[in-house]
């Protein structure tokens, strides 16, 4: 039976080339979308996702697991994941659910997508290339996998894609090409259809989970074994395929840990003493509630094992539901064992976006005596993040506050955080935001510059805004656009919006309407409502050669409403209630259909450069479009963040 779903995973993999004394950062995002709201539910994705999630957890990954995500929920999960994956050695994104190609671009379909109108693909679906672009800016190696019903189950077939209105293919996903150190794999060859199989799992996910846990196997060997298994299981009808530009060897499952030595005969004779020792160890470790800060890296748990000289051992009886346990030289998996000397070095890193307490259980053994102990780990968000965290900050850990929401005490909280965690660039940036909100522009600029020097991408954007606004100096649009470009290249949606505006209108830079429009679309795809509002204005009136399209304009304003953005709601005068959509039936077809363009509307070529602008009277980059503006305004000394797109901000 053909499978009516798509399994897409974006796997970011890193080589094991050195045996350095640190634990590699390995993070996985696993999503299974089954319960679609406007089309029939799918059979396998939730089960495939659960199986793959367990596989990566057994291999020692921090796993972000989610099922049946709407578009807004996907944005939130993906932002949390990106924050955790920032600087990771190995990251994984797994997706199982509907997905198909349009004009050579692959899209993932959230469970609330209706795809009823031509503009819906831009605001309801997730482009695979956007996922890859974000991962490339944060990790060393990337991989994508697609397994599925490659048929478009929705009644509409023509959608807007940048400047083209094109028809989606009936079957197959387009081949994806990656940059250096990228592995892109498909559960079947591009343009072909994957199979459900007879069990709860697809042939591909079943083979992948089984083969991925083989110790010390390089990923290309793993994928070759998966291919053999799937070909055999489907009698040659399904042939997994991959495209690799990996430069180094990549191993998912590390070698088997050194076994715990058995107790000797002399210790076996000391039953009473061992019982006392193991009870003391369990009491020392267990029944504790340890507060662990979020987003500062692995935090030492400072546990003690009083029976270190009695030949004792510890084995993980239960692994935390979220987050990662590690030692300085390795990440622990659910099957890990420790020797007494290691317990004092045990660390835990909470999962970003998960506030619920978790438990870790230990089986403590001294000789033949054994006892279990449980430790409670409670994640907590630093007061600086609570007071001055920013929306859509891909290196942040909270949904964030707008500038006018930053209150008294934020500066003091962030100064304390910087003192406690001098290497965490985020706290320096949030200190800069707090100082900016209090009117201390010079001090704020220094803090923001320090954050940028330490690699905080949003800080680079903020420096660009300060340059464009002329805070404390004459506006410098050339410097501003240069900083916007730097932050945009690293995936920041604020910077994409600012640079997109400049390029689209030729403000401080030679006009490039097509590139400007593309950047605005990318920022909107990441949930930035300012970009959505700009696009709504462009499509409502038609600007710089882009034709007017009121339906497309309304689609972007409704997307703002979905994110509870007050200005879009005021403009439209609509409630955020979604309309009912008809149900379509997915009918798998084996025949691959070539994508056909039915209408092409090109944006004009870049015009001759306009006269250079010198010392403008007011900031030109971060201005809202006047004709569609609602009530309210920006704070002084603050970037244009109103309704900045975070789904948790009402």
C-alpha positions as CSV (number, residue, x, y, z in Angstrom):
1,X,0.0,0.0,0.0
2,X,1.4,3.4,-1.0
3,X,2.1,5.7,1.9
4,X,0.1,8.9,2.0
5,X,2.6,11.0,3.9
6,X,6.0,12.6,3.6
7,X,8.9,11.9,6.0
8,X,11.4,14.7,6.0
9,X,14.3,15.0,8.3
10,X,17.0,17.6,8.3
11,X,19.9,15.9,10.0
12,X,22.9,18.0,10.9
13,X,25.9,15.7,11.4
14,X,29.5,16.4,12.6
15,X,32.6,14.3,12.1
16,X,34.4,12.5,15.0
17,X,37.9,13.5,14.0
18,X,39.5,14.2,17.4
19,X,39.2,12.7,20.9
20,X,39.1,16.0,22.8
21,X,38.1,16.1,26.4
22,X,34.6,17.6,25.9
23,X,31.1,16.3,25.1
24,X,29.9,17.0,21.6
25,X,26.7,18.9,21.3
26,X,24.1,16.7,19.6
27,X,20.6,17.9,19.2
28,X,17.6,16.5,17.4
29,X,14.2,18.0,16.4
30,X,11.7,15.2,15.6
31,X,8.2,16.0,14.3
32,X,5.4,13.7,13.3
33,X,2.3,15.3,11.7
34,X,-0.7,12.9,11.4
35,X,-3.9,14.6,12.5
36,X,-4.5,16.9,9.6
37,X,-7.5,19.2,10.0
38,X,-8.7,19.7,6.4
39,X,-7.5,16.4,4.8
40,X,-7.6,12.8,6.0
41,X,-5.3,11.8,8.8
42,X,-2.2,9.9,8.1
43,X,-1.3,6.5,9.4
44,X,2.4,6.5,10.2
45,X,4.0,9.8,11.0
46,X,3.3,9.9,14.8
47,X,4.6,6.3,15.2
48,X,7.6,7.0,12.9
49,X,8.4,10.1,14.8
50,X,8.2,8.3,18.2
51,X,10.4,5.5,17.0
52,X,13.0,7.9,15.5
53,X,12.9,10.1,18.6
54,X,13.7,7.1,20.8
55,X,16.5,6.2,18.4
56,X,18.3,9.5,18.7
57,X,17.8,9.6,22.5
58,X,19.4,6.2,22.8
59,X,22.3,7.6,20.7
60,X,22.8,10.4,23.3
61,X,21.1,13.3,21.5
62,X,19.0,16.0,23.1
63,X,15.7,15.4,21.5
64,X,13.0,18.0,20.8
65,X,9.9,15.9,20.1
66,X,6.6,17.2,18.8
67,X,3.5,15.8,17.1
68,X,0.7,17.4,15.0
69,X,2.1,20.9,14.8
70,X,0.3,23.8,13.4
71,X,2.2,26.5,11.5
72,X,2.6,28.7,14.6
73,X,3.6,25.7,16.8
74,X,6.2,24.7,14.2
75,X,7.7,28.3,14.3
76,X,7.9,28.1,18.1
77,X,9.4,24.6,18.2
78,X,11.9,25.4,15.5
79,X,13.1,28.6,17.2
80,X,13.6,26.8,20.5
81,X,15.5,24.1,18.6
82,X,17.7,26.6,16.7
83,X,18.6,28.2,20.0
84,X,19.7,24.8,21.4
85,X,21.5,23.9,18.1
86,X,23.5,27.1,18.0
87,X,27.1,26.0,17.9
88,X,26.1,22.3,18.1
89,X,28.5,19.7,16.7
90,X,25.6,17.5,15.6
91,X,22.0,18.4,15.0
92,X,19.0,16.6,13.6
93,X,15.7,17.7,12.2
94,X,13.3,14.8,11.4
95,X,9.9,15.5,9.9
96,X,7.1,13.0,9.1
97,X,3.9,14.2,7.5
98,X,2.6,15.7,4.3
99,X,5.0,17.5,2.0
100,X,5.4,18.1,-1.8
101,X,7.2,20.2,-4.3
102,X,6.3,23.4,-6.2
103,X,8.6,24.6,-8.9
104,X,11.5,22.6,-7.6
105,X,11.0,23.8,-4.0
106,X,10.0,21.3,-1.3
107,X,7.5,22.3,1.4
108,X,6.4,20.7,4.7
109,X,2.7,21.0,5.5
110,X,1.5,21.7,9.1
111,X,-1.7,20.1,10.3
112,X,-3.7,23.3,10.1
113,X,-2.9,24.1,6.4
114,X,-5.8,24.5,4.0
115,X,-3.9,25.7,0.9
116,X,-7.2,27.0,-0.5
117,X,-5.8,30.2,-2.0
118,X,-2.8,30.8,-4.3
119,X,-1.0,32.8,-1.6
120,X,-1.5,30.1,1.1
121,X,1.7,28.2,0.4
122,X,3.7,31.3,1.4
123,X,2.0,31.7,4.8
124,X,0.9,28.2,5.7
125,X,3.7,25.8,4.6
126,X,7.3,25.5,5.6
127,X,10.0,25.6,2.9
128,X,12.8,23.1,3.3
129,X,15.4,25.5,2.0
130,X,14.5,27.9,4.8
131,X,15.2,25.1,7.3
132,X,18.5,24.2,5.7
133,X,19.6,27.9,5.5
134,X,19.1,28.3,9.2
135,X,20.9,25.0,10.0
136,X,23.9,25.9,7.9
137,X,24.4,29.1,9.8
138,X,24.5,27.2,13.1
139,X,26.0,23.8,12.6
140,X,28.9,22.1,10.9
141,X,27.1,19.4,8.8
142,X,23.5,19.1,7.5
143,X,21.4,16.3,6.2
144,X,17.8,16.0,4.8
145,X,15.7,12.9,4.4
146,X,12.2,12.6,2.7
147,X,9.9,9.5,3.1
148,X,6.3,9.7,1.9
149,X,3.2,9.9,-0.1
150,X,4.7,12.3,-2.6
151,X,1.2,13.3,-3.9
152,X,-0.4,16.7,-3.3
153,X,-3.7,16.0,-1.4
154,X,-5.1,19.5,-1.6
155,X,-7.7,20.5,-4.2
156,X,-5.8,23.6,-5.3
157,X,-2.8,23.1,-7.5
158,X,-1.5,26.6,-8.4
159,X,0.4,28.7,-5.8
160,X,2.5,31.8,-5.6
161,X,6.2,31.2,-5.3
162,X,8.1,34.5,-5.2
163,X,7.2,36.2,-8.5
164,X,5.6,33.1,-10.2
165,X,2.2,31.4,-10.0
166,X,3.0,27.7,-10.7
167,X,1.4,24.3,-10.5
168,X,2.4,21.7,-7.9
169,X,3.5,18.3,-9.1
170,X,1.2,15.4,-8.4
171,X,4.0,13.1,-7.1
172,X,7.5,13.3,-6.0
173,X,9.7,15.8,-4.1
174,X,12.4,17.7,-5.9
175,X,16.0,16.9,-5.5
176,X,17.8,19.1,-2.9
177,X,21.3,20.2,-3.3
178,X,23.3,21.2,-0.2
179,X,26.5,23.1,0.5
180,X,29.7,21.7,1.8
181,X,29.4,19.1,4.6
182,X,25.8,18.3,3.8
183,X,24.1,15.0,3.5
184,X,20.7,15.0,1.8
185,X,18.8,11.7,1.7
186,X,15.4,10.6,0.5
187,X,13.5,7.5,1.6
188,X,13.0,7.0,-2.1
189,X,14.5,8.5,-5.2
190,X,13.3,12.0,-6.1
191,X,10.0,12.0,-7.9
192,X,9.1,8.5,-6.7
193,X,6.6,7.3,-4.1
194,X,7.4,5.7,-0.8
195,X,5.5,2.9,0.8
196,X,3.6,2.4,4.0
197,X,4.6,-1.2,4.7
198,X,2.5,-3.7,6.5
199,X,3.3,-2.6,10.1
200,X,3.0,0.6,12.2
201,X,6.3,2.0,10.8
202,X,7.3,2.8,7.2
203,X,10.0,0.5,5.7
204,X,12.4,3.4,5.7
205,X,12.0,4.7,9.3
206,X,12.1,1.2,10.6
207,X,15.3,0.4,8.8
208,X,16.8,3.8,9.7
209,X,16.1,3.4,13.5
210,X,17.6,-0.1,13.4
211,X,20.7,0.7,11.4
212,X,21.4,4.1,13.1
213,X,22.1,2.4,16.4
214,X,24.9,0.2,15.1
215,X,27.9,1.2,17.1
216,X,30.7,3.2,15.4
217,X,29.1,3.1,11.9
218,X,29.8,6.0,9.6
219,X,26.5,7.6,8.3
220,X,27.1,6.8,4.7
221,X,27.5,3.1,5.7
222,X,24.3,3.4,7.7
223,X,22.4,4.8,4.8
224,X,23.7,2.1,2.5
225,X,22.5,-0.5,4.9
226,X,19.1,1.3,5.1
227,X,18.9,1.2,1.3
228,X,19.5,-2.5,1.2
229,X,16.8,-3.1,3.9
230,X,14.2,-1.0,2.1
231,X,14.8,-2.4,-1.3
232,X,14.4,-5.9,0.1
233,X,11.3,-5.0,2.1
234,X,9.6,-3.4,-0.9
235,X,10.8,-6.0,-3.5
236,X,12.8,-3.3,-5.2
237,X,9.9,-0.8,-5.6
238,X,11.5,1.8,-3.2
239,X,15.1,2.7,-3.4
240,X,16.4,5.3,-0.8
241,X,18.8,7.8,-2.2
242,X,21.1,10.5,-0.8
243,X,23.4,13.2,-2.0
244,X,26.5,13.8,0.2
245,X,29.1,16.5,0.3
246,X,30.5,15.4,3.7
247,X,34.2,16.0,4.2
248,X,34.6,14.0,7.4
249,X,33.3,10.8,8.9
250,X,30.1,11.1,10.8
251,X,29.0,8.6,13.5
252,X,25.6,8.6,15.1
253,X,26.0,5.9,17.7
254,X,29.3,6.0,19.6
255,X,31.1,2.8,20.7
256,X,29.8,0.7,23.6
257,X,30.7,2.2,27.0
258,X,33.2,0.4,29.2
259,X,31.3,-2.2,31.3
260,X,31.1,-1.8,35.0
261,X,33.5,-4.3,36.6
262,X,31.8,-7.0,38.7
263,X,32.3,-7.1,42.5
264,X,35.1,-9.2,43.8
265,X,34.6,-12.2,46.1
266,X,35.9,-10.4,49.1
267,X,33.3,-7.7,48.8
268,X,30.6,-10.4,48.4
269,X,31.3,-11.4,52.0
270,X,30.6,-7.9,53.4
271,X,26.8,-7.8,52.8
272,X,25.9,-5.8,55.8
273,X,28.5,-3.1,55.2
274,X,27.6,-2.8,51.6
275,X,24.0,-2.4,52.4
276,X,24.8,0.5,54.7
277,X,27.0,2.1,52.0
278,X,24.5,1.8,49.3
279,X,21.8,3.2,51.5
280,X,24.0,6.2,52.4
281,X,24.8,6.8,48.7
282,X,21.1,6.7,47.8
283,X,20.3,9.1,50.6
284,X,23.1,11.5,49.5
285,X,22.0,11.6,45.9
286,X,18.3,11.1,46.0
287,X,15.3,13.2,47.2
288,X,16.8,16.4,45.9
289,X,15.3,19.2,43.8
290,X,18.0,21.0,41.9
291,X,17.3,24.3,40.2
292,X,19.0,24.4,36.8
293,X,19.3,27.6,34.7
294,X,18.2,27.5,31.0
295,X,20.4,28.5,28.1
296,X,23.8,28.7,29.9
297,X,25.2,25.4,28.8
298,X,25.6,22.2,30.9
299,X,25.2,22.9,34.6
300,X,27.1,20.8,37.2
301,X,24.7,19.0,39.5
302,X,27.2,18.7,42.3
303,X,26.1,15.2,43.4
304,X,28.2,13.2,45.8
305,X,28.8,9.5,46.1
306,X,30.0,8.6,49.6
307,X,30.8,5.0,48.8
308,X,33.6,5.8,46.3
309,X,36.1,3.4,47.9
310,X,33.7,0.5,48.1
311,X,33.7,-0.6,44.4
312,X,30.3,0.9,43.8
313,X,28.7,1.8,40.5
314,X,25.8,3.8,39.1
315,X,23.5,3.1,36.2
316,X,20.9,5.4,34.8
317,X,17.5,3.8,35.8
318,X,15.5,6.6,34.1
319,X,16.7,9.4,31.8
320,X,15.2,12.9,31.9
321,X,12.2,13.4,29.5
322,X,13.9,16.5,28.1
323,X,17.4,18.0,28.2
324,X,20.8,16.3,28.2
325,X,22.9,14.6,30.9
326,X,26.6,14.7,30.3
327,X,30.1,14.4,31.7
328,X,32.9,16.7,30.6
329,X,34.1,14.1,28.0
330,X,30.8,12.6,26.8
331,X,27.0,12.9,26.6
332,X,25.2,10.2,28.5
333,X,22.5,8.0,26.9
334,X,19.6,6.2,28.7
335,X,21.8,3.1,29.0
336,X,24.8,4.8,30.4
337,X,26.7,3.7,33.5
338,X,29.1,5.7,35.7
339,X,31.8,4.9,38.1
340,X,31.8,6.6,41.5
341,X,34.5,9.1,40.6
342,X,32.3,10.5,37.8
343,X,29.2,11.3,39.7
344,X,30.6,14.6,41.0
345,X,31.1,15.7,37.4
346,X,27.6,14.9,36.2
347,X,26.0,17.9,34.4
348,X,22.5,18.6,33.0
349,X,21.4,21.1,30.3
350,X,17.7,21.8,30.3
351,X,15.8,21.9,27.0
352,X,15.0,25.4,25.8
353,X,11.3,26.0,25.8
354,X,10.5,23.3,28.3
355,X,9.8,24.6,31.8
356,X,8.4,21.3,33.4
357,X,10.6,19.6,36.0
358,X,12.2,16.3,35.0
359,X,13.6,13.4,37.0
360,X,16.7,11.3,36.6
361,X,16.9,8.0,38.3
362,X,20.0,6.1,39.4
363,X,20.5,2.4,40.3
364,X,23.2,2.4,42.9
365,X,25.1,-0.8,43.5
366,X,27.8,-1.7,46.0
367,X,28.7,-5.3,45.6
368,X,25.4,-7.3,45.5
369,X,23.5,-4.6,47.3
370,X,21.4,-2.2,45.2
371,X,19.1,0.7,45.7
372,X,17.5,3.3,43.5
373,X,17.6,7.1,44.0
374,X,15.7,9.9,42.1
375,X,16.8,13.4,41.6
376,X,14.4,16.2,40.5
377,X,15.7,18.8,38.1
378,X,13.8,22.0,37.8
379,X,14.6,24.3,34.8
380,X,14.5,28.1,35.6
381,X,14.8,31.1,33.3
382,X,17.2,33.8,34.4
383,X,15.6,37.1,35.5
384,X,17.5,38.9,32.7
385,X,15.8,36.7,30.1
386,X,12.4,37.3,31.8
387,X,12.9,41.1,31.9
388,X,14.7,41.8,28.6
389,X,14.6,38.8,26.3
390,X,13.6,39.7,22.7
391,X,11.0,38.1,20.4
392,X,12.2,36.1,17.5
393,X,15.8,36.1,18.8
394,X,17.1,32.8,17.4
395,X,19.7,32.6,20.2
396,X,17.2,33.5,22.9
397,X,15.4,31.2,25.4
398,X,12.0,33.0,25.9
399,X,9.2,34.4,23.8
400,X,10.5,37.9,24.7
401,X,9.3,41.4,25.4
402,X,8.8,44.4,23.2
403,X,10.8,47.5,24.1
404,X,7.9,49.2,25.8
405,X,7.4,46.1,28.0
406,X,10.9,46.3,29.5
407,X,10.4,47.7,32.9
408,X,12.3,48.8,35.9
409,X,14.9,46.4,37.3
410,X,15.8,45.0,33.9
411,X,19.2,46.7,33.9
412,X,20.1,45.3,37.3
413,X,18.9,41.8,36.5
414,X,21.0,41.7,33.3
415,X,24.1,43.2,34.9
416,X,23.9,40.3,37.4
417,X,23.5,37.8,34.6
418,X,26.5,39.2,32.8
419,X,28.6,38.9,35.9
420,X,27.4,35.4,36.6
421,X,27.8,34.2,33.0
422,X,30.4,36.4,31.3
423,X,30.7,34.1,28.3
424,X,26.9,34.0,27.4
425,X,26.6,36.7,24.7
426,X,22.8,36.8,25.0
427,X,22.9,38.4,28.5
428,X,25.1,41.2,27.2
429,X,22.7,41.9,24.4
430,X,19.7,41.8,26.7
431,X,21.6,44.2,29.0
432,X,21.9,46.5,26.0
433,X,18.2,46.3,25.3
434,X,17.5,47.2,28.9
435,X,19.9,50.1,28.8
436,X,18.4,51.3,25.5
437,X,14.9,51.2,27.0
438,X,16.1,53.3,29.8
439,X,17.6,55.9,27.5
440,X,21.2,55.1,28.1
441,X,22.2,54.9,24.4
442,X,26.0,55.1,24.8
443,X,26.1,52.4,27.5
444,X,23.6,50.3,25.5
445,X,25.7,50.5,22.3
446,X,28.8,49.3,24.2
447,X,26.9,46.3,25.7
448,X,25.3,45.5,22.3
449,X,28.7,45.7,20.6
450,X,30.2,43.3,23.2
451,X,27.4,40.9,22.5
452,X,28.0,41.2,18.7
453,X,31.7,40.6,19.2
454,X,30.8,37.4,21.1
455,X,28.6,36.1,18.2
456,X,25.1,37.2,19.1
457,X,23.4,37.7,15.7
458,X,20.5,39.9,16.8
459,X,23.1,42.3,18.4
460,X,24.6,42.9,14.9
461,X,21.1,43.8,13.6
462,X,20.6,46.2,16.5
463,X,23.9,47.9,15.8
464,X,22.6,48.4,12.2
465,X,19.4,50.0,13.5
466,X,21.4,52.3,15.8
467,X,23.5,53.4,12.8
468,X,20.4,53.9,10.6
469,X,18.5,55.9,13.3
470,X,21.5,58.2,14.1
471,X,21.3,57.6,17.8
472,X,23.9,60.0,19.1
473,X,25.4,60.5,15.6
474,X,24.5,61.2,12.0
475,X,22.6,58.4,10.4
476,X,24.8,56.0,8.4
477,X,22.7,53.9,6.0
478,X,25.7,52.4,4.3
479,X,27.0,51.0,7.6
480,X,23.4,50.0,8.7
481,X,22.8,48.0,5.5
482,X,26.2,46.3,5.8
483,X,25.3,45.2,9.4
484,X,21.8,44.1,8.3
485,X,23.4,42.0,5.5
486,X,25.8,40.4,8.0
487,X,23.0,39.5,10.4
488,X,20.7,38.4,7.5
489,X,23.3,36.0,6.2
490,X,23.2,34.4,9.7
491,X,19.4,33.9,9.6
492,X,18.1,36.9,11.7
493,X,14.5,37.7,10.6
494,X,14.7,41.3,11.8
495,X,17.8,41.9,9.7
496,X,16.2,40.2,6.7
497,X,13.2,42.6,7.0
498,X,15.4,45.7,7.3
499,X,17.7,44.7,4.4
500,X,14.7,43.6,2.3
501,X,13.1,47.1,2.8
502,X,16.3,48.8,1.8
503,X,16.9,46.7,-1.3
504,X,13.2,46.8,-2.4
505,X,13.0,50.6,-2.2
506,X,16.7,51.4,-2.9
507,X,17.2,53.1,0.4
508,X,21.0,53.6,1.0
509,X,21.8,50.9,-1.4
510,X,21.2,50.1,-5.1
511,X,17.7,48.9,-5.7
512,X,17.2,45.2,-6.2
513,X,13.5,44.6,-6.1
514,X,13.7,40.8,-6.5
515,X,16.2,40.3,-3.7
516,X,14.4,42.6,-1.4
517,X,11.1,40.8,-2.0
518,X,12.8,37.5,-1.4
519,X,14.2,38.6,1.9
520,X,10.9,39.9,3.1
521,X,9.3,36.6,2.2
522,X,12.0,34.7,4.1
523,X,11.5,36.9,7.2
524,X,7.7,36.5,7.0
525,X,8.2,32.7,6.7
526,X,10.0,32.8,10.1
527,X,7.0,34.6,11.7
528,X,8.2,38.2,11.6
529,X,5.0,40.3,11.3
530,X,6.7,43.5,10.3
531,X,7.8,41.7,7.1
532,X,4.2,40.4,6.7
533,X,2.9,44.0,6.9
534,X,5.4,45.2,4.4
535,X,4.4,42.4,2.0
536,X,0.7,43.2,2.5
537,X,1.4,46.8,1.4
538,X,3.4,45.8,-1.6
539,X,0.7,43.4,-2.8
540,X,-2.2,45.6,-1.9
541,X,-1.1,48.6,-4.0
542,X,1.5,47.1,-6.3
543,X,5.0,48.7,-6.0
544,X,8.2,48.8,-7.9
545,X,6.9,46.6,-10.6
546,X,5.3,44.0,-8.4
547,X,1.7,43.7,-9.4
548,X,-1.2,44.4,-7.0
549,X,-2.9,41.3,-5.6
550,X,-5.4,42.0,-2.9
551,X,-5.8,38.3,-2.1
552,X,-2.1,37.9,-1.5
553,X,-2.1,41.1,0.7
554,X,-5.0,39.7,2.8
555,X,-3.1,36.4,3.2
556,X,-0.2,38.2,4.9
557,X,-2.4,40.4,7.1
558,X,-4.3,37.3,8.2
559,X,-1.0,35.7,9.1
560,X,-0.3,38.6,11.3
561,X,-3.7,38.2,12.9
562,X,-2.9,34.6,13.6
563,X,0.1,35.8,15.6
564,X,-2.2,38.2,17.5
565,X,-0.5,41.2,15.9
566,X,-2.6,44.2,16.8
567,X,-1.9,46.4,13.8
568,X,-2.8,43.7,11.2
569,X,-6.0,43.2,13.2
570,X,-6.8,46.9,13.2
571,X,-6.1,47.2,9.5
572,X,-8.4,44.4,8.5
573,X,-11.0,44.8,11.2
574,X,-11.3,40.9,11.4
575,X,-11.3,38.5,14.3
576,X,-8.5,35.9,14.3
577,X,-11.1,33.1,13.8
578,X,-10.1,30.8,11.0
579,X,-12.6,29.8,8.3
580,X,-13.8,26.3,7.7
581,X,-12.1,24.5,4.9
582,X,-13.3,21.6,2.7
583,X,-11.7,18.1,3.1
584,X,-9.7,16.7,0.2
585,X,-8.8,13.1,-0.3
586,X,-5.2,12.0,-0.9
587,X,-5.0,9.7,-3.8
588,X,-1.4,8.4,-4.2
589,X,-0.2,8.1,-7.8
590,X,3.0,6.4,-8.8
591,X,3.4,8.4,-12.0
592,X,5.5,11.5,-11.6
593,X,4.2,14.7,-13.1
594,X,6.5,17.5,-14.3
595,X,5.9,20.9,-12.6
596,X,4.4,23.3,-15.1
597,X,4.4,27.1,-14.8
598,X,1.1,28.6,-15.7
599,X,1.8,32.2,-15.1
600,X,5.0,34.1,-14.7
601,X,5.2,37.7,-13.5
602,X,8.8,38.8,-13.1
603,X,9.9,41.6,-10.9
604,X,11.8,44.1,-13.0
605,X,15.6,44.0,-13.3
606,X,17.5,46.3,-10.9
607,X,17.2,49.9,-12.1
608,X,20.1,52.3,-12.4
609,X,21.3,53.4,-8.9
610,X,19.4,56.3,-7.5
611,X,21.2,59.4,-6.4
612,X,23.1,58.8,-3.2
613,X,21.4,59.8,-0.1
614,X,23.3,62.0,2.4
615,X,22.4,62.6,6.0
616,X,18.6,61.9,5.9
617,X,16.4,63.9,8.3
618,X,14.8,60.8,9.7
619,X,15.6,57.1,9.9
620,X,14.7,55.6,6.5
621,X,15.1,51.9,7.1
622,X,12.8,51.0,10.0
623,X,9.7,52.9,9.0
624,X,6.2,51.3,8.9
625,X,4.2,51.7,5.7
626,X,1.9,54.7,6.3
627,X,-1.2,53.8,4.3
628,X,-1.8,50.6,6.4
629,X,-0.6,51.7,9.8
630,X,-2.8,51.1,12.8
631,X,-2.8,52.8,16.2
632,X,0.3,53.0,18.3
633,X,4.0,53.7,17.7
634,X,7.5,52.7,18.5
635,X,9.3,53.5,21.7
636,X,12.2,56.0,21.6
637,X,15.6,54.4,21.0
638,X,14.0,51.1,20.1
639,X,14.0,49.0,17.0
640,X,10.7,48.5,15.0
641,X,9.6,45.5,17.0
642,X,5.9,46.1,17.4
643,X,4.2,42.8,17.2
644,X,7.5,41.2,16.3
645,X,6.0,37.9,15.4
646,X,6.3,35.6,18.4
647,X,3.3,33.5,18.7
648,X,3.3,33.7,22.5
649,X,3.0,37.4,22.6
650,X,-0.6,38.7,22.6
